[in-house]
Structures are given as C-alpha cells and as structure tokens.
Amino acid sequence: MNVMLDLYQSLAAIGGPARSSTTIPLALVGNFGGVPQVGSSQTSPELNIKNLYGNFARTVTDDELTADAVVRLFLDTGLDYVGFVYVDDSYGNNFYTFLQRASEKYGLVYQGFPIPSGIFTLEEAERVAGQMKDR
C-alpha cells in the first residue's frame, strides 16, 4: 500500500477506469493519497460514500437515482405494469434491485426477467413476451 500511496502522491488526478468494480478500489486508494479522480461511466452508489471516496466525482448519475427516474417516467406516461429485462450478472442484478425498490416506492407493478447469458435471443424474447402476457 505504501508503494501505491507514493505513486499517488506524484499524480495530479486520475481519469477512469470505465467500470465501477475497477474504480472502487482505485478511488479508495486515491482518497487516502489525496488524489482527485473523475469518472465518466461509473454508476455504483457505493461511490457516494464520501468518507471512503471523498476525492471521487462522476459525470453520470448513479444507478439508484437512474432507476428512480426510470420508474417515475413509466408512471408519468401512464404505464401500470412494466417488465424489466436484465442481464443476470452483478451489474444487472444490482440495477434490477434499484428498479424493484423504486417500483415499490411509487406503486408500479413490475416483473423481472433475467437473461442468463446476456444475449437476448429471439427465443428469450418469445419466452419473456409469453410470461408478460400471462401475468
């Protein structure tokens, strides 16, 4: 860790990396080293914890606020039931959790449809459409 802090002390700022999972440990060390970090695509709400990531700033909204806005948009357009199709991985499951919370908060009826492979095939689309129709 001392080697990393020595390196960070010579840096003016850090840009990136692209994924939250890579940014979180980098931002943690950067915070201890006093190095500002700016991210353009990291959406994990964990990066909002200022005592751990106080030198981190982003140019995009975190997933929790995005999910809240998405659900309110659905309700504002008059939808009363929504099917959320998402990839069954860490990012997809976390975002779906935020969609669930926002849906319950605002009273939107929803159903989740995880896609295991991350590839939305015609067969998967037909399966999801059939399940939504049967609700």
C-alpha positions in Angstrom: 0.0 0.0 0.0 2.9 2.4 0.7 4.1 2.0 -2.9 0.7 2.9 -4.2 0.5 6.0 -1.9 3.9 7.1 -3.1 2.7 6.7 -6.7 -0.5 8.6 -5.9 1.4 11.5 -4.3 3.1 12.2 -7.7 -0.3 12.3 -9.5 -2.4 15.4 -10.1 -5.6 13.5 -10.9 -6.9 10.2 -12.2 -9.4 9.7 -15.0 -11.4 6.5 -15.4 -11.4 3.5 -15.4 -14.7 2.6 -17.1 -16.2 0.1 -14.7 -17.4 0.7 -11.1 -15.8 -2.6 -10.0 -12.4 -1.4 -11.0 -12.9 2.2 -9.9 -14.0 1.4 -6.3 -10.6 0.1 -5.1 -8.7 2.7 -7.1 -10.8 5.5 -5.7 -10.3 4.2 -2.2 -6.6 4.3 -2.5 -6.8 7.7 -4.3 -8.9 9.1 -1.4 -6.2 8.0 1.1 -3.5 9.6 -1.2 -5.5 12.8 -1.6 -5.7 12.4 -5.4 -8.9 13.6 -7.2 -10.5 11.0 -9.5 -13.1 11.7 -12.2 -15.3 9.0 -13.7 -17.5 9.2 -16.8 -19.3 5.9 -16.6 -19.2 4.5 -13.0 -22.7 4.2 -11.7 -22.3 2.3 -8.4 -24.0 4.1 -5.5 -21.2 2.8 -3.3 -19.0 5.6 -4.7 -21.3 8.1 -3.0 -19.8 7.3 0.4 -17.7 10.4 0.9 -15.6 9.3 3.9 -14.3 6.5 1.6 -14.4 8.1 -1.8 -14.3 11.8 -1.0 -11.9 12.6 -3.9 -14.1 10.8 -6.5 -16.5 12.7 -8.7 -18.5 11.4 -11.7 -20.2 12.8 -14.7 -23.2 10.4 -14.7 -26.0 9.7 -12.2 -25.7 6.6 -10.0 -27.8 3.5 -10.6 -30.2 4.2 -7.7 -31.1 7.7 -9.0 -31.4 6.4 -12.6 -33.8 3.6 -11.5 -35.9 6.1 -9.6 -36.2 8.4 -12.7 -37.0 5.4 -15.0 -39.9 4.3 -12.8 -41.3 7.8 -12.4 -41.1 8.2 -16.2 -43.0 5.0 -16.7 -45.7 6.2 -14.3 -45.8 9.6 -15.9 -46.5 8.0 -19.2 -49.5 6.1 -17.8 -48.0 2.6 -17.6 -49.2 0.5 -14.7 -47.2 -2.7 -15.4 -43.6 -3.0 -16.6 -41.4 -6.0 -17.3 -37.7 -5.4 -16.6 -35.4 -7.5 -18.8 -31.9 -7.5 -17.4 -28.7 -9.5 -17.6 -28.2 -11.9 -14.8 -24.8 -10.6 -13.6 -23.6 -8.3 -10.9 -24.5 -5.1 -12.7 -27.8 -6.3 -14.0 -28.9 -7.7 -10.6 -27.9 -4.6 -8.7 -29.7 -2.3 -11.2 -32.8 -4.5 -11.0 -32.7 -4.3 -7.2 -32.9 -0.5 -7.5 -35.7 -0.8 -10.1 -37.6 -3.0 -7.6 -37.2 -0.5 -4.8 -38.3 2.4 -6.9 -41.3 0.5 -8.3 -42.4 -0.4 -4.7 -41.8 3.2 -3.6 -44.0 4.6 -6.3 -46.5 1.7 -6.7 -45.5 0.5 -10.1 -46.4 -3.2 -10.8 -43.4 -4.9 -12.3 -41.9 -8.3 -13.1 -38.3 -9.1 -13.6 -36.9 -11.2 -16.4 -33.2 -12.2 -16.0 -31.4 -13.2 -19.1 -28.7 -15.7 -18.1 -26.3 -15.4 -21.0 -26.6 -11.7 -21.6 -27.5 -12.4 -25.1 -31.2 -11.6 -25.8 -32.1 -14.2 -28.4 -35.4 -14.5 -30.3 -36.2 -17.5 -28.1 -35.6 -15.4 -25.0 -37.7 -12.6 -26.3 -40.6 -15.0 -27.1 -40.3 -16.5 -23.6 -40.4 -13.1 -21.9 -43.3 -11.9 -24.1 -45.2 -15.1 -23.2 -44.6 -14.6 -19.5 -45.6 -10.9 -19.6 -48.8 -11.8 -21.5 -49.7 -14.5 -18.9 -49.3 -12.2 -15.9 
